Amino acid sequence: MIRSADEMKPVLLQMREDLLVKVDRLKDTQALDGTGYTNHQADDATQAFDQAKDLALRTSSQKQLRLVEDALARFEDNTYGRCDNCGKEIDLARLEAIPYTPLCLACAEAREYRRR
């Protein structure tokens, strides 16, 4: 259990490093060659599925990387741990669960409700 938001910086730095490695590794799997050029439709389908899965993983990882980098920027601005929307402190349990979150739980729930 964390006692302050400042304890999350090393966690975010490690997340950034892990995500950079993951995104770089997934770049190598983006080759689209070969799909549709074999005599076996099942092989083509498997390859197409794998490519779509890799693309989804890469996109998701890049989005999470941006969120982590934004959180690290908030450390530099001394605004980490404060909700971007209402300015209130984000609960430490929420920061521990989602270290890169820019919103408190109430604002995140309100935003999700409006999306529906």
N, C-alpha and C positions, 0 to 999 in steps of 0.2 A: 504494500500500500504506500502510495506516495504521500508526502507531507506538504509539498509545494509544487507549483507548476514548473519551477526552475529545474526540478529533477527530471523533466521530460526531454530536455535538450539532448542528452546523450542517446536517449532512445530514438529520437527523431534523426539524429546524425547516423545512427546505425541503420535505421530504416532506409534512409536515402542511399547509403552505400549498397545495401542489399537490392534495392530497386534498380539502381544504376546497372548493377551486374545482371539482374534479371532482364531488363530491357535490352541490354547489349546482346545477351545470349539469344533473346527472341528475335532480334534483327536478323540473325543468321538463318532462322527457320522460315523466313518470308519468301523464299524463292518459289515462284509459281511455275517453274518449268516441269514438263512431264504430264500435267493433268490433261486427260483426254487423248493421250497418244499411245495408249496400250491397247491390247486386244481384250483386256478384262475390265468390264464396267465396274465390278466390285473393287478392284484395285484403284481405279480412278476415283470412285466415290470415297474410299478410305483416305486417299491423298487429299481430296478436296475438303473433307471433314477436318483432317489434321491441320490444313492450312487455315481454315476458318477459325478453328479453336486457337491456334497460335496467334492469329491476328487479334482475336478477342482478348486473349491474355496480355498481349503487348499493349493494346489500347487501354485496358484496365490498369496495367502497371504504370503506364505513362501518366494517366490521370491521377493515380495515387501519388506518384512522384511529384507532380505539380502541387498537390495538396501538402505534401511534406515540405517541399521547398517554400511554399507560402507560409507554413507554420514557423519554419526557421527564420524567415524574414520578419515575422511578428516578434520573434525573440529579439532581433536586432532593433526593432522599433519600440521595444518594451511594452508591447500590446498582447503578447502571448498569454493565453488564459482568460482573456476578456472576449466576450461575445462581439462579433463584428456587427451584429444587428442592434442589440439593445445596450451594449457596453457593460453589462453585469459580468461578474466573475463566472467562469464556467466551472461547474462542480469538478473536483479533483477525480472522482470516480469516472466521470465521463472522459476526462483527459487521459486517464490511465487506459480506458477501453479504446478510445479513438484519439491518439495523441495529436493528430493533425486537424481535428475538428475546429472550424472557425465559429461555431454557433453553440450557445447553451442549449439544453434539452428543450426548453419551452419554445425557443425560436426555431429550432430544427423541426419540432413537431408541427408548429404553425406553418412552416414552409412546405412540409410534406402534405399537410391537409389542403393547402391552396393548390398544390399540383394535381390533386385528385379532382 
